[in-house]
């Protein structure tokens, strides 16, 4: 039996219950100027209670199958339907709105205008294309700003584009630390598409707020750039995997591009039953990775890209040495003596949870491993970070891996593989790893405004 709904008394609703308020106010009927009914004034405690109740309700609702959510919301609509006349009267009284007009609507996507794309240094060519192509395809003009550490690929790419594109449509500006803020605050730029560290991403968002620029932020926690407790992409390895195969791919996921990959594997959790064997196999696989000049045959691990990153990553090697963490691969942990920014890849065996190698994003060829026993607990550890970019899950049964993947708070999960991005699929960060998406069928809409045209009959 549905409860009786009265349209002359009003309450806050918190945790499924009608809640009164110490303080009340009332609206005015804009047609007559008459006072309307009492409305509650929420207290700070009401907000706290509502947020806590929403947090409790959110997880089971998020796990409810889509069809079931549809059916529940249909029931909601069915419960409202008997009161449509009451609502018509209510809306007229509180808002003065004339009701009922027939219309037909068409929704269009229109380009935003000028997009400034700000790039990091770890993939100078790939990032430039990833940003300028959808911006142009959606009908915008684009100005690329490469990282000062790696300006050359983007400068050359845009030079070549001049053979085909009209002047001004795709431009590139290299520069110093003043250039980024000039772009993010410029009143005639409509969107900032930014990839880089979370700390800089927050500055970009703040600057963009001045003119309400659209932003897409693809972020990672840059090493020692932020006071937030760090976090970084986890690998969860279940006990039933093919150890030799998985070990080699884990090593690849951690050390590809000298570990300078936003979705690179940065913390490896291995089930305790196979921990020691997997670690040995990883050490053997890592030893096969030749370090040296990227132009030489067989070289898999090149130098760090720049001196700043090299010095930061060296702090993690120094931490391992100072605290006598057990490490694998290479004869010692001593640092490079040559001119280039080379480091021997290292696997750090079970460092404490509060060590920098666990809490910071390394972006270098050094990776920690830790054992796990309880599945729920390891998922909790993987999620215990403000970051949420990617993760990998390794298990014999893909359905089992999927169950773990669905509980990870990240934008991309790779099952039984090291991270391998695909531009045709959406790529996005959860939590402080970003806002918006790149890649996939919806990525073009990120470079558009929506326009709805209403035709009245
Ligand atoms: P960064 O944040 O220092 O710099 C990124 C870009 O922002 C550079 O072009 C820089 O010149 C510019 N910039 C700096 N200050 C600015 C400001 N105040 N306003 C506007 N622009 C400003 O990052 P980085 O060190 O170049 O790149 C490495 C970081 O990027 C790593 O943390 C890595 O994980 C992350 N990254 C993330 C993704 C992702 O998709 N989430 C992809 C690649 C790299």
Boltz pocket constraint, residues with backbone or C-beta under 6 A from the ligand:
constraints:
  - pocket:
      binder: B
      contacts: [[A, 118], [A, 119], [A, 120], [A, 121], [A, 122], [A, 145], [A, 146], [A, 147], [A, 148], [A, 176], [A, 177], [A, 179], [A, 180], [A, 181], [A, 184], [A, 195], [A, 196], [A, 197], [A, 198], [A, 199], [A, 200], [A, 201], [A, 203], [A, 204], [A, 218], [A, 219], [A, 220], [A, 221], [A, 222], [A, 223], [A, 261], [A, 262], [A, 361], [A, 363], [A, 389], [A, 429], [A, 433], [A, 434]]
      max_distance: 6.0
